[in-house]
Amino acid sequence: MADSTYHITYKASAAKELRKLDRPTQRRLLAAIEDLAVTPRPDGVKKLKASDDLYRIRVGHYRVVYEILDGKLVVLVLRVAHRRDVYRK
């Protein structure tokens, strides 16, 4: 079953957003993101209306926006931000 594990990749801006956060928040977010490798569409995931492949998970007051590339078995993390900021461009 390890063959169907997804690879997690980060957009540079998402990695930068994650590094700016305090350590406990980083740990919680990273644990949730790592879980996406096994279950890219967990319970509670929201599919974003703007795109066919964009999803959002909630981790406390933070949101992780990501794209699932099923053909390549990749989860691409696009945004990591507080809920009030995550959808702003």
Summary of the structure (lengths in Angstrom):
residues: 89
radius of gyration: 12.4
end to end distance: 37.9
largest distance: 37.9
contacts: 223
relative contact order: 0.24
helix: 27%
strand: 33%
